[in-house]
Amino acid sequence: MASKVNGVVRVGLIGSGGISGAHGLGFIKYSDKIKCVALCDVSADNLKKRSDQLGGVSKQFNDWKVMLKEMGNEIDAVDICLPHNLHGPAILDAAAAGKHILCEKPMCTSLAEADQIADAVKKSGVTYMSAHNQLFMPVVQEAKRMIDAGVIGKVLWLRSQDCFRAGGEGGDPFKGSWRANAKTQGGGELIDTGYHPSYRLLYLAGAPVESVHGAMGRYVQRIEGEDTASVQVKFTNGVIGEILTSWAFPLPHGTHHIHIMGEKGEIFGSSNTLYHLPRGYDQPSRRNFSDVNTFEAEIGHFADVLREGKRPIHSVEEGRAVLELILKAGQSAEGWQTTAHVKPA
Ligand SMILES: NC(=O)c1ccc[n+]([C@@H]2O[C@H](COP(=O)([O-])OP(=O)(O)OC[C@H]3O[C@@H](n4cnc5c(N)ncnc54)[C@H](O)[C@@H]3O)[C@@H](O)[C@H]2O)c1
């Protein structure tokens, strides 16, 4: 078990761009137990933006290696919000420096790197948390509770989806971005937005993956990887799962973010609404949950995990399992056989 952090957790934020602003809201909300004390980014504009949001962070760096060295014992942990290809190197450096780690998805972009990370985290004894923020969605938590309580009996099939038209009609949202490049992205849409429905599926299925088959397309976005993926998954407990995810079209009408069929009924829902339809009934019951900012919840959970010395909801093992599913989906998709899902010319 990793050592506990006494008092307020002091964090060095590595990558101060888009999503770090959502993490920033968590540092602000839970300032009694976690504080961002150092920033790192190669962009002066993004350092300023994040520092302003957080009420002024004077320790600023352009290189995380320098940050780890110079901050020394002044930080307990790092929060990594970098482009995907930089996650693995930053995690390995942070683990070598003895810092606890929260890392945005994906953990890294290859299984070899994932195994190196598993070794490094184990050896250094730090805590690693995968930033799987959608696990904090009330519908996901309640669906999991209902499944575990046997409300729909044995689970037979489940689906997890996340689809939207990125950039709207006629836009080119990824122009010049690291997301358009299969190397820096580590693939296409599936390893980015599609990563969320993937870990939700694994969480709800509650068993290891036996086999994966993917199909991919690039319909709208000007990126090297796929913009749409459909993945079939067989779990070792016999459950069948599927993932649909896209930057080309919205959630298919009448379908949901999660849908689970069991022997005694079904559970389905999106955003803050969850339905339960017992077998043999025509009309589902419906429950609405109040909005939860899942990024704030994630930062609060990271602080609790470090202060109480407990295991995070998802760690290295789950980070590796999601990555393996995504890479296998790409390798099995005809015409998209490379690890990075790039469609051959
Ligand atoms: N959980 C979610 O819903 C969600 C949403 C968006 C992004 N993300 C994840 O967050 C991560 C970052 O995505 P983003 O949208 O914030 O990207 P971004 O491009 O807005 O931010 C990345 C930041 O990293 C900085 N950077 C690049 N190279 C660097 C280096 N060598 N050293 C230091 N800083 C460097 C960039 O200047 C930029 O500020 C990705 O892993 C992405 O998948 C998660």
The ligand as an SDF file (V2000), in Angstrom:
LIG
                    3D

 44 48  0  0  0  0  0  0  0  0999 V2000
  -11.6910   13.4200  -19.6250 N   0  0  0  0  0  0  0  0  0  0  0  0
  -12.1080   14.1350  -20.6380 C   0  0  0  0  0  0  0  0  0  0  0  0
  -13.3040   14.2780  -20.8930 O   0  0  0  0  0  0  0  0  0  0  0  0
  -11.0860   14.8160  -21.5060 C   0  0  0  0  0  0  0  0  0  0  0  0
  -11.4730   15.8540  -22.3630 C   0  0  0  0  0  0  0  0  0  0  0  0
  -10.4780   16.4840  -23.1220 C   0  0  0  0  0  0  0  0  0  0  0  0
   -9.1520   16.0460  -23.0480 C   0  0  0  0  0  0  0  0  0  0  0  0
   -8.8360   15.0040  -22.2220 N   0  0  0  0  0  0  0  0  0  0  0  0
   -7.4560   14.4950  -22.1610 C   0  0  0  0  0  0  0  0  0  0  0  0
   -6.5990   15.4850  -21.5950 O   0  0  0  0  0  0  0  0  0  0  0  0
   -5.3180   15.4380  -22.1970 C   0  0  0  0  0  0  0  0  0  0  0  0
   -4.9810   16.8060  -22.7830 C   0  0  0  0  0  0  0  0  0  0  0  0
   -5.9720   17.1650  -23.7130 O   0  0  0  0  0  0  0  0  0  0  0  0
   -6.3380   18.6990  -23.9540 P   0  0  0  0  0  0  0  0  0  0  0  0
   -7.6190   18.7200  -24.6890 O   0  0  0  0  0  0  0  0  0  0  0  0
   -6.2410   19.4600  -22.6860 O   0  0  0  0  0  0  0  0  0  0  0  0
   -5.1550   19.1080  -24.9320 O   0  0  0  0  0  0  0  0  0  0  0  0
   -4.5040   20.5350  -25.1100 P   0  0  0  0  0  0  0  0  0  0  0  0
   -3.7580   20.4780  -26.3740 O   0  0  0  0  0  0  0  0  0  0  0  0
   -5.5320   21.5970  -24.9220 O   0  0  0  0  0  0  0  0  0  0  0  0
   -3.4910   20.6250  -23.8690 O   0  0  0  0  0  0  0  0  0  0  0  0
   -2.2630   19.9590  -23.8470 C   0  0  0  0  0  0  0  0  0  0  0  0
   -1.2350   20.8960  -23.2100 C   0  0  0  0  0  0  0  0  0  0  0  0
    0.0110   20.2130  -23.1490 O   0  0  0  0  0  0  0  0  0  0  0  0
    1.0170   21.1680  -23.4620 C   0  0  0  0  0  0  0  0  0  0  0  0
    2.2280   20.4680  -23.8840 N   0  0  0  0  0  0  0  0  0  0  0  0
    2.4860   19.8720  -25.0750 C   0  0  0  0  0  0  0  0  0  0  0  0
    3.7170   19.3210  -25.0680 N   0  0  0  0  0  0  0  0  0  0  0  0
    4.2470   19.5750  -23.8470 C   0  0  0  0  0  0  0  0  0  0  0  0
    5.4870   19.2690  -23.2200 C   0  0  0  0  0  0  0  0  0  0  0  0
    6.4500   18.5740  -23.8470 N   0  0  0  0  0  0  0  0  0  0  0  0
    5.6870   19.7010  -21.9460 N   0  0  0  0  0  0  0  0  0  0  0  0
    4.7490   20.4100  -21.2900 C   0  0  0  0  0  0  0  0  0  0  0  0
    3.5510   20.7420  -21.8420 N   0  0  0  0  0  0  0  0  0  0  0  0
    3.3130   20.3220  -23.0870 C   0  0  0  0  0  0  0  0  0  0  0  0
    0.3970   22.0150  -24.5570 C   0  0  0  0  0  0  0  0  0  0  0  0
    1.0700   23.2480  -24.7190 O   0  0  0  0  0  0  0  0  0  0  0  0
   -1.0250   22.1640  -24.0410 C   0  0  0  0  0  0  0  0  0  0  0  0
   -1.1630   23.2990  -23.1960 O   0  0  0  0  0  0  0  0  0  0  0  0
   -5.4130   14.3190  -23.2320 C   0  0  0  0  0  0  0  0  0  0  0  0
   -4.9520   13.1600  -22.6440 O   0  0  0  0  0  0  0  0  0  0  0  0
   -6.8840   14.2140  -23.5400 C   0  0  0  0  0  0  0  0  0  0  0  0
   -7.3030   12.9380  -23.9830 O   0  0  0  0  0  0  0  0  0  0  0  0
   -9.7660   14.4010  -21.4410 C   0  0  0  0  0  0  0  0  0  0  0  0
  1  2  1  0
  2  3  2  0
  2  4  1  0
  4  5  1  0
  4 44  2  0
  5  6  2  0
  6  7  1  0
  7  8  2  0
  8  9  1  0
  8 44  1  0
  9 10  1  0
  9 42  1  0
 10 11  1  0
 11 12  1  0
 11 40  1  0
 12 13  1  0
 13 14  1  0
 14 15  2  0
 14 16  1  0
 14 17  1  0
 17 18  1  0
 18 19  2  0
 18 20  1  0
 18 21  1  0
 21 22  1  0
 22 23  1  0
 23 24  1  0
 23 38  1  0
 24 25  1  0
 25 26  1  0
 25 36  1  0
 26 27  1  0
 26 35  1  0
 27 28  2  0
 28 29  1  0
 29 30  1  0
 29 35  2  0
 30 31  1  0
 30 32  2  0
 32 33  1  0
 33 34  2  0
 34 35  1  0
 36 37  1  0
 36 38  1  0
 38 39  1  0
 40 41  1  0
 40 42  1  0
 42 43  1  0
M  CHG  2   8   1  16  -1
M  END
$$$$
